[in-house]
Amino acid sequence: MINQKKPVSLFSTTILVIANMIGTGVFTTLGFQLASVHSPFSAIMLWVVGGIVSFCGALAYGELGAMMPRSGGEYAYLTEIYHPAIGFLTGSVSIVVGFGAPIALAAMALGRYAGGAFPGVDETAVAVAAIVALTLVHLVDVRFGCHFQNVFTVGKILLIAAFVVAGFAMPHPQKIGLPESLDELEAVFNPAFAVGLVYVSFAYSGWNASAYIAEEIPRPERNLSISLFLGTLFVALCYILLNLVFLLTVPAGELSGKVEIGYLSAKAIFGEGGVRLMTMLICLALISTLSSMIMVGPRVAGAMGEDIKALGFLAVRSKRGVPVRAVLIQSSVAILFALASAFNFVLTYVGFTLTLFTCMAVLGVFVLRFREPHRQRPFKTWGYPVVPALYLAVNGWMLCYLVIQRPLPSAFCLMTVASLLVLYKWLMNRQSPTAWRREEKR
């Protein structure tokens, strides 16, 4: 715990959630969705369903965070709800790939856009430089990092707002109507919709960001849940409006299967100059997202260091409250990924793993309601038990589909779990018998 005034305000915490969520996904995935569902109505419904499911998850995390206002996210929740070994599994995956690989991916994307804007620039060097620069920003001071984060994220929001307004002001928009047949409505329940929802879930990931820094938020039993709700609702609204603009400005047939959705729409709205605007918007989105992940991720390692003696060096904080070693280790992992430039398969399988652990956290709402019905709950999940059950049902549907269609990533997930359990046992054996028993009883 930081022995000073909590440095991350409610506004900064909400901005952190928004920054974690809005990356490149919303500007690039609509074409893949249209290739699966073939209908503008179904494509918009994907983003609506994704927003509803994410908000259900935020409501469940609001209850868990109010009961357990500790930094670390799923690591803290699963450790207390199930067993320290389960917490160790999710924490380890988060540290190595859950944050390290996405940081590298975002940095490499930033390098590619910089290379497009300034031909001849070394894209890998830009990616590494971005990670190093933002790491230094968050090593200085928690409040300074928050202010930096707020400025870039607000700039990103203003550009998105301007883009949406300009899109809706187009004189001759494309037509997006209600479903013309029952078959189009039923398409929402077929496997192709599940495929599209996987892409949407990737774009919505990050809705739980503030759960990782709970100890640095004033009144976390109240402000944690508020930041989750406001951030998730705001991003869901942005995503729906952005995708409406994409479909209103460019025919759906021209978007199907394309990656450069944002470019095509910006070009239709602003002409050739729109490409530069979209490049600026995506670069801002990437810098903001990079900054938020570099800030949030090390809190998982810090929480693990507080519990596991062998990892105690990760819990060390500077006088200004920064978990310096955890930040440096995470950024080093991200730089290695960026230099290797070979982690697409890793991202596929770890996406399955992290979704599994998130579902286990939401399931924990049911477990704690049954096991500890009289425990104080400053916030209770709205619509319980329907809301958490809906989150589990939709994500369970996606996980089952991924197991059937992509068995290899699922197998690697199980191998990862087995190897991390062996590592956990070894680390526990290095602790004293008293520490072992205390950890097992948590």
C-alpha angles and dihedrals in degrees: 000000000000112000097218141064111309105265103204114075125206090256092051091046092052091046088051091056091049092047092050092052104043108070130123096303097089091050096050113029105066092083092058090048092052089050088059105036099026092204130098089213092054091046092055090045088057090061092044092051091044090053093048092049092047091050090051088054091048091053091052092047089049089063094044093046093049090052095042108029094182129126118250105071114216091007092062094042099046092044091059099034099046119001139314089250091060090049090050090053095054093040093052093048090048094051098047104034109355090072107005097060097042089049089053092045092052091046092050090049089052088051091052093051091046089051090052092050095042110030114213096033114133102245095200091050090052090050094050092043091052092052092047094047095048091044089056090049091056094042092061100065139325094238093047089051090051093051091049090048093049095051095051095042094049088050089052091050092050092051091049090050091051091048092050093048091049091048095053090047092061109127098222110031125183116257118257110181138173117275111291096206142027089247091062090051092048090052087080088073101046129098092258089063089053090054091052091047090059089061091045092050089055090054091048094048113119097053088122095053098118091057088072094061101038094133091057094053121089112242094001092182086069109019097047093063093042092053091049093050098044095043095047095045092048093050092046089054091048092049095050092047093046093051091047088054091049091052094042094052102040128037111255091235091060092050097048112113093000125127100195094070095141092050094050092050094045090050091052091051103038105016121230090336088064091075090065091047091052091047089053092047094050092045090052090048091051095047091048092047093046091051093049094049093047088052098044104038100065091058088074092055090045092054091049090050090055091056105036116058095206089058095043092118088070092063095060112117132192122242088266093055100258118142090225100180093045091050092049094047094049093048090048090054090049092050091051090052091048092051093046092048090195114105108104092113090047090054091050096053096038090052087061091047096048092047088052092053092045089054089050089054092051089046085056089072088066092042094053094043088056099038100038106022093159097049114122112261113188087189128026123202110260113239095016125206095017097053099054090038090056091051091050094045096052095043091043088054090053094046092050090049091050092050091053097042100034109028095161096067088046091053091050088050090057091046090051091051092050094049093046091051089055090050091049091052091050093050091049091051088057091060125080118269089250092053089046093055092045092051093047091052095052 
